[in-house]
């Protein structure tokens, strides 16, 4: 190929490369990272550990932060927690190299790290959304026997709400005597649940309802745990001494205990779930054999098991806060007279971050039924009373602000007798 042909060839190659580079930058950053893990008797497990370490290092390179907590009791490792906070998703993972040497399994990867949804630019962020927490019942009540953790049904939601505020802009209320979740994820056919959610949201004037259940708190080896003989303790100590990894020391200990829970976030307007996730881990119940700690007590949090529970709760609160941040700020509004007009009462005030001069969009809540929707149609199980929100093309400007409510003027007159909703996106 002569020089002129090469230049013609480069004439389309270079723009194509620029286009691909621009697309790749928009899609995410290409990151290379290396992961390592000690070689043990299980080569496959060592490889997976090294692979996980490489992914963790790739996320750290993209801006993640790592916090490590290690707990030791009587010279025995009881907890080893590594928490990674990152605002990225990892995909298109390619293994570049993997080898063994010096007692380590080493994996090198290349991956694309992209930003996750970021709601920090949302106009609704400076408003405090109303959130109601209901109870988290135990699905296996007998699993709370060790340590007498029976109070978790009511106190778990209180712990979540305590951590959610003031870390995130919310106003929280508690109703621990109400249980909403069932074993069906997203409660696909649970009409009573959606109706209960809407009724609770209306009663407490909240935008979101958080519920869930405690799935499991059982001992991994109940027979071994309840048979706390000197011989069993000696066998456990010998086993821990020869166990290859720190995490396995916990998992193979007779005091190892599950903790898992499910958290569901419901939209108060429709009663529909918008977030449903389960969290689980294993911790060491190193309290005294007959000790009664209860859930959430100072003594509970000093145990290695409490440390694991604390990490799971922190993770769930972070997820919950980010989910709430991504929701628009929605507040009921009402005409101040029975006649048509342009003065609206807004059921949110200074406590919610509302200020004079704020502008919100007005929607009509009455809407219209979905056409042809019935409980015998192919759209079942959605209830026939589901309706759409109708944008009025009207802006509300706040003119007066009080602690729990505000008054504003709309850009044009509204119809009396309608149910309105003020929204900030």
C-alpha positions as CSV (number, residue, x, y, z in Angstrom):
1,X,0.0,0.0,0.0
2,X,1.5,3.4,-1.0
3,X,1.5,6.5,1.1
4,X,-1.6,8.0,-0.6
5,X,-3.6,4.8,0.0
6,X,-2.5,4.8,3.6
7,X,-3.7,8.4,4.1
8,X,-7.0,7.6,2.5
9,X,-7.4,4.6,4.8
10,X,-6.5,6.7,7.9
11,X,-9.1,9.2,6.7
12,X,-11.9,7.0,8.0
13,X,-10.0,5.0,10.6
14,X,-9.1,8.1,12.7
15,X,-12.7,9.5,12.9
16,X,-13.9,6.0,13.7
17,X,-11.4,5.8,16.5
18,X,-12.4,9.1,17.9
19,X,-16.1,8.1,17.7
20,X,-15.4,4.8,19.6
21,X,-13.3,6.7,22.2
22,X,-16.1,9.2,22.7
23,X,-18.6,6.4,23.1
24,X,-16.4,4.5,25.5
25,X,-15.9,7.6,27.6
26,X,-19.7,8.1,27.7
27,X,-20.2,4.5,28.6
28,X,-17.6,4.4,31.4
29,X,-14.0,4.4,32.2
30,X,-11.8,1.4,31.3
31,X,-9.9,0.3,34.4
32,X,-7.2,-2.4,34.9
33,X,-6.6,-3.9,38.3
34,X,-5.0,-6.8,40.0
35,X,-6.4,-9.0,42.8
36,X,-4.6,-11.4,45.1
37,X,-5.6,-14.2,47.5
38,X,-3.7,-16.7,49.6
39,X,-3.4,-20.2,48.0
40,X,-5.4,-22.8,50.0
41,X,-6.4,-26.4,49.6
42,X,-9.4,-25.2,47.5
43,X,-7.9,-23.7,44.4
44,X,-11.2,-22.6,43.0
45,X,-12.0,-20.7,46.2
46,X,-8.6,-19.0,46.0
47,X,-9.3,-17.9,42.4
48,X,-12.7,-16.5,43.3
49,X,-11.2,-14.6,46.2
50,X,-8.5,-13.1,43.9
51,X,-11.2,-12.3,41.3
52,X,-13.3,-10.5,43.9
53,X,-10.2,-8.6,45.1
54,X,-9.5,-7.4,41.6
55,X,-13.1,-6.1,41.2
56,X,-12.8,-4.3,44.5
57,X,-9.5,-2.7,43.4
58,X,-11.1,-1.6,40.1
59,X,-13.9,0.1,42.0
60,X,-11.4,1.7,44.3
61,X,-9.5,3.1,41.3
62,X,-12.8,4.7,40.1
63,X,-13.3,6.6,43.4
64,X,-14.5,4.1,46.0
65,X,-13.5,4.3,49.6
66,X,-12.7,1.3,51.9
67,X,-13.3,1.1,55.6
68,X,-11.9,-1.9,57.5
69,X,-13.0,-3.0,61.0
70,X,-11.4,-6.0,62.7
71,X,-12.5,-7.4,66.1
72,X,-10.5,-9.8,68.3
73,X,-11.7,-11.4,71.5
74,X,-9.4,-13.4,73.7
75,X,-6.9,-13.6,70.9
76,X,-9.5,-15.1,68.5
77,X,-10.7,-13.2,65.4
78,X,-14.4,-12.7,65.8
79,X,-15.2,-10.3,63.0
80,X,-13.4,-8.9,59.9
81,X,-15.5,-6.4,58.1
82,X,-14.4,-4.5,54.9
83,X,-16.9,-2.0,53.6
84,X,-16.6,-0.5,50.2
85,X,-18.5,2.7,49.3
86,X,-18.4,3.5,45.6
87,X,-20.6,5.3,43.1
88,X,-20.1,3.0,40.1
89,X,-21.2,-0.1,38.3
90,X,-18.6,-2.5,36.9
91,X,-19.2,-4.4,33.6
92,X,-17.4,-6.0,30.6
93,X,-14.9,-7.7,32.8
94,X,-12.0,-9.3,30.9
95,X,-9.4,-11.5,32.7
96,X,-6.0,-10.5,31.3
97,X,-3.8,-12.8,33.3
98,X,-4.0,-15.3,36.2
99,X,-1.1,-17.2,37.8
100,X,0.1,-18.7,41.0
101,X,3.3,-17.7,42.9
102,X,4.7,-17.1,46.3
103,X,1.7,-18.7,48.0
104,X,-0.7,-16.4,46.2
105,X,-3.3,-16.6,43.4
106,X,-3.1,-13.5,41.2
107,X,-5.7,-12.3,38.8
108,X,-5.4,-9.2,36.5
109,X,-8.6,-7.8,34.9
110,X,-9.8,-5.0,32.6
111,X,-13.3,-3.7,33.1
112,X,-15.6,-0.8,32.4
113,X,-16.7,1.2,35.4
114,X,-19.6,3.5,34.8
115,X,-21.4,6.0,37.0
116,X,-24.6,4.9,38.7
117,X,-27.7,7.0,38.7
118,X,-26.9,10.3,40.5
119,X,-29.8,12.3,41.9
120,X,-27.7,15.0,43.5
121,X,-28.8,17.5,40.8
122,X,-32.5,16.9,41.5
123,X,-34.5,20.0,42.5
124,X,-36.3,17.9,45.1
125,X,-33.2,17.2,47.1
126,X,-33.5,20.2,49.4
127,X,-36.9,19.2,50.5
128,X,-37.5,16.8,53.4
129,X,-39.7,13.9,52.3
130,X,-42.1,12.3,54.8
131,X,-41.3,8.6,55.5
132,X,-43.3,6.1,57.7
133,X,-41.6,3.0,59.1
134,X,-43.7,0.0,60.0
135,X,-42.6,-3.1,62.0
136,X,-40.2,-5.8,60.8
137,X,-41.7,-9.1,62.1
138,X,-39.6,-12.2,62.5
139,X,-40.4,-14.9,59.8
140,X,-38.7,-17.4,62.1
141,X,-39.6,-16.4,65.6
142,X,-37.6,-19.3,67.2
143,X,-34.4,-18.0,65.7
144,X,-34.4,-15.1,68.2
145,X,-34.1,-17.4,71.1
146,X,-30.3,-17.0,71.6
147,X,-29.8,-13.7,73.4
148,X,-33.6,-13.2,73.6
149,X,-33.8,-10.8,70.6
150,X,-37.6,-10.9,70.5
151,X,-37.9,-7.1,70.7
152,X,-36.5,-6.8,67.1
153,X,-40.0,-6.8,65.6
154,X,-40.6,-3.3,66.8
155,X,-37.1,-2.0,67.5
156,X,-35.5,-2.8,64.1
157,X,-37.5,-0.2,62.3
158,X,-36.7,2.4,65.0
159,X,-33.0,1.7,64.4
160,X,-33.4,2.2,60.7
161,X,-35.3,5.5,61.1
162,X,-32.8,6.7,63.7
163,X,-29.9,6.3,61.2
164,X,-31.8,7.6,58.2
165,X,-32.3,11.0,59.8
166,X,-30.4,13.3,59.9
167,X,-28.1,11.5,57.4
168,X,-30.7,12.1,54.7
169,X,-33.3,14.8,54.2
170,X,-36.3,13.0,55.6
171,X,-39.0,13.4,58.2
172,X,-39.6,10.0,59.8
173,X,-42.5,8.6,61.7
174,X,-42.8,5.1,63.3
175,X,-45.8,2.7,63.4
176,X,-44.1,-0.6,64.6
177,X,-47.4,-2.3,65.4
178,X,-48.2,-2.5,61.6
179,X,-46.7,-5.4,59.6
180,X,-47.0,-5.1,55.8
181,X,-44.6,-7.5,54.0
182,X,-45.4,-11.0,53.0
183,X,-43.3,-13.8,51.3
184,X,-44.2,-12.6,47.8
185,X,-41.6,-10.2,46.4
186,X,-43.1,-7.0,45.2
187,X,-46.5,-8.2,46.6
188,X,-47.7,-8.8,43.0
189,X,-51.3,-9.8,43.9
190,X,-51.5,-8.4,47.5
191,X,-54.3,-5.9,47.1
192,X,-54.8,-5.5,50.9
193,X,-51.1,-4.5,51.3
194,X,-51.4,-1.7,48.7
195,X,-54.6,-0.5,50.2
196,X,-53.1,-0.5,53.7
197,X,-50.1,1.4,52.4
198,X,-52.3,4.1,50.8
199,X,-54.4,4.4,54.0
200,X,-51.3,4.7,56.1
201,X,-49.8,7.3,53.8
202,X,-53.0,9.3,54.0
203,X,-53.4,8.9,57.7
204,X,-49.8,10.0,58.5
205,X,-49.5,12.3,55.5
206,X,-46.3,10.6,54.2
207,X,-45.0,10.1,50.8
208,X,-43.2,6.8,51.4
209,X,-43.7,3.8,53.6
210,X,-40.8,1.5,54.6
211,X,-41.5,-2.0,55.8
212,X,-39.9,-5.4,55.8
213,X,-39.2,-8.6,57.8
214,X,-36.5,-10.3,59.7
215,X,-35.8,-13.4,57.7
216,X,-33.4,-15.3,59.9
217,X,-31.3,-15.1,63.1
218,X,-30.6,-18.8,63.6
219,X,-27.3,-20.4,64.6
220,X,-25.5,-22.1,61.8
221,X,-24.8,-25.2,63.9
222,X,-27.5,-25.2,66.6
223,X,-26.7,-28.7,67.9
224,X,-23.0,-27.7,68.4
225,X,-23.9,-24.4,70.0
226,X,-26.3,-25.8,72.5
227,X,-23.9,-28.5,73.4
228,X,-21.2,-26.2,74.9
229,X,-19.0,-28.8,76.5
230,X,-15.3,-28.3,77.2
231,X,-14.5,-30.9,74.5
232,X,-16.6,-29.0,71.9
233,X,-14.8,-25.8,72.8
234,X,-11.4,-27.5,72.5
235,X,-12.3,-29.0,69.1
236,X,-13.5,-25.6,67.9
237,X,-10.2,-23.9,69.0
238,X,-8.1,-26.6,67.2
239,X,-10.3,-26.2,64.0
240,X,-10.0,-22.4,64.1
241,X,-6.2,-22.7,64.4
242,X,-5.9,-24.7,61.2
243,X,-8.6,-22.9,59.2
244,X,-6.9,-21.2,56.2
245,X,-8.9,-17.9,55.9
246,X,-10.3,-15.4,58.4
247,X,-13.8,-15.6,57.0
248,X,-13.8,-19.4,57.3
249,X,-12.8,-19.1,61.0
250,X,-16.1,-17.4,61.6
251,X,-18.2,-19.7,59.4
252,X,-16.8,-22.9,60.9
253,X,-17.2,-21.7,64.5
254,X,-20.1,-23.2,66.5
255,X,-21.1,-19.7,67.5
256,X,-21.6,-18.6,63.9
257,X,-25.1,-17.1,63.4
258,X,-27.2,-15.9,60.5
259,X,-28.6,-12.4,60.2
260,X,-30.8,-11.6,57.2
261,X,-33.6,-9.2,56.6
262,X,-35.7,-7.8,53.8
263,X,-36.6,-4.1,53.3
264,X,-39.4,-2.9,51.1
265,X,-40.1,0.7,50.2
266,X,-43.7,1.6,49.1
267,X,-45.0,4.6,47.2
268,X,-47.7,6.1,49.4
269,X,-49.7,7.5,46.5
270,X,-50.2,4.2,44.6
271,X,-49.4,1.7,47.4
272,X,-46.9,0.0,45.0
273,X,-43.4,-1.2,46.1
274,X,-40.6,0.7,44.5
275,X,-37.7,-1.0,46.2
276,X,-37.3,-4.6,47.5
277,X,-34.0,-6.0,48.7
278,X,-32.7,-8.6,51.1
279,X,-29.5,-8.3,53.2
280,X,-27.6,-11.2,54.8
281,X,-24.4,-12.1,56.5
282,X,-22.9,-14.4,59.2
283,X,-21.5,-13.2,62.5
284,X,-20.1,-14.7,65.7
285,X,-22.4,-14.7,68.7
286,X,-19.6,-14.3,71.3
287,X,-21.9,-13.2,74.2
288,X,-21.9,-15.5,77.2
289,X,-23.8,-18.7,76.6
290,X,-26.9,-17.8,78.8
291,X,-26.6,-14.0,78.4
292,X,-29.7,-12.1,77.6
293,X,-28.8,-9.0,75.5
294,X,-32.0,-8.2,73.6
295,X,-31.7,-6.5,70.2
296,X,-30.2,-3.0,69.9
297,X,-29.0,-2.7,73.5
298,X,-25.5,-1.4,74.2
299,X,-24.3,-4.9,75.0
300,X,-25.7,-6.3,71.8
301,X,-23.7,-3.8,69.7
302,X,-20.5,-4.8,71.5
303,X,-20.7,-8.4,70.3
304,X,-19.1,-9.5,67.1
305,X,-22.6,-10.4,65.8
306,X,-23.8,-6.9,66.6
307,X,-20.9,-5.6,64.5
308,X,-22.1,-7.6,61.5
309,X,-25.7,-6.4,62.0
310,X,-24.5,-2.9,62.3
311,X,-22.7,-3.1,58.9
312,X,-25.8,-4.6,57.2
313,X,-28.0,-1.8,58.6
314,X,-25.6,0.8,57.4
315,X,-25.7,-0.7,53.9
316,X,-29.5,-0.8,53.8
317,X,-29.8,2.8,55.1
318,X,-27.4,4.0,52.4
319,X,-29.6,2.2,49.8
320,X,-32.7,3.6,51.3
321,X,-31.4,7.1,51.4
322,X,-30.3,7.0,47.8
323,X,-33.7,5.6,46.8
324,X,-35.5,8.4,48.6
325,X,-33.3,11.1,47.1
326,X,-34.2,9.9,43.6
327,X,-37.9,10.3,44.3
328,X,-39.7,13.6,43.4
329,X,-41.0,15.6,46.2
330,X,-44.8,15.1,46.2
331,X,-47.2,16.9,48.6
332,X,-51.1,17.0,48.6
333,X,-52.5,20.5,47.9
334,X,-56.0,21.9,48.2
335,X,-58.0,25.0,47.1
336,X,-58.7,27.2,50.1
337,X,-62.4,27.7,49.1
338,X,-65.1,25.7,47.5
339,X,-65.0,28.1,44.5
340,X,-62.6,28.0,41.6
341,X,-59.5,30.1,42.4
342,X,-55.7,30.2,42.4
343,X,-54.9,30.0,46.1
344,X,-53.7,26.6,47.3
345,X,-52.8,25.1,50.7
346,X,-49.7,23.0,50.5
347,X,-49.4,20.3,53.2
348,X,-45.7,20.9,53.7
349,X,-43.9,23.8,55.3
350,X,-40.7,25.1,56.8
351,X,-40.1,21.7,58.4
352,X,-39.9,20.2,54.9
353,X,-37.6,22.8,53.6
354,X,-40.2,24.8,51.8
355,X,-39.4,28.5,51.3
356,X,-41.2,31.6,50.0
357,X,-40.7,31.8,46.2
358,X,-40.4,28.1,45.7
359,X,-42.1,26.8,42.5
360,X,-43.8,23.4,42.2
361,X,-45.8,21.7,39.4
362,X,-49.5,21.0,40.0
363,X,-51.1,17.7,39.1
364,X,-54.7,16.5,39.4
365,X,-54.9,13.4,41.5
366,X,-58.3,12.3,40.3
367,X,-57.0,11.5,36.8
368,X,-58.8,8.8,34.7
369,X,-59.1,5.1,35.1
370,X,-57.0,3.0,32.8
371,X,-59.2,2.2,29.8
372,X,-60.7,-1.2,29.8
373,X,-59.1,-2.2,33.1
374,X,-60.9,-4.7,35.2
375,X,-60.1,-7.6,37.5
376,X,-60.9,-10.1,34.7
377,X,-58.7,-8.5,32.0
378,X,-55.2,-9.4,31.1
379,X,-54.0,-6.6,33.2
380,X,-54.9,-8.4,36.4
381,X,-53.7,-8.3,39.3
382,X,-53.5,-4.4,39.1
383,X,-56.6,-3.0,40.9
384,X,-59.1,-1.2,38.7
385,X,-59.0,1.9,40.9
386,X,-55.4,2.7,39.7
387,X,-55.5,6.1,38.0
388,X,-53.1,8.4,36.3
389,X,-51.9,11.8,37.4
390,X,-52.9,14.6,35.1
391,X,-50.4,17.4,34.6
392,X,-52.3,20.7,34.8
393,X,-49.6,22.8,33.2
394,X,-49.9,25.0,36.3
395,X,-47.1,26.3,38.5
396,X,-47.6,27.0,42.2
397,X,-45.5,29.8,43.7
398,X,-45.2,29.7,47.5
399,X,-46.1,33.0,49.1
400,X,-46.4,32.1,52.8
401,X,-44.6,29.4,54.9
402,X,-45.5,27.9,58.3
403,X,-43.9,25.0,60.1
404,X,-46.2,22.3,58.7
405,X,-47.9,23.9,55.8
406,X,-47.6,26.6,53.1
407,X,-49.8,28.8,51.0
408,X,-49.2,29.6,47.4
409,X,-50.7,31.1,44.2
410,X,-51.1,29.2,41.0
411,X,-50.4,30.5,37.5
412,X,-54.1,30.1,36.6
413,X,-57.4,29.2,38.3
414,X,-58.0,25.6,39.3
415,X,-61.3,23.7,39.5
416,X,-62.8,23.2,43.0
417,X,-63.5,19.7,44.3
418,X,-60.4,18.2,42.7
419,X,-57.5,16.5,44.5
420,X,-54.2,18.2,43.6
421,X,-50.6,17.2,44.1
422,X,-47.7,19.6,44.1
423,X,-44.5,18.1,42.7
424,X,-40.9,19.1,42.6
425,X,-38.7,16.9,40.3
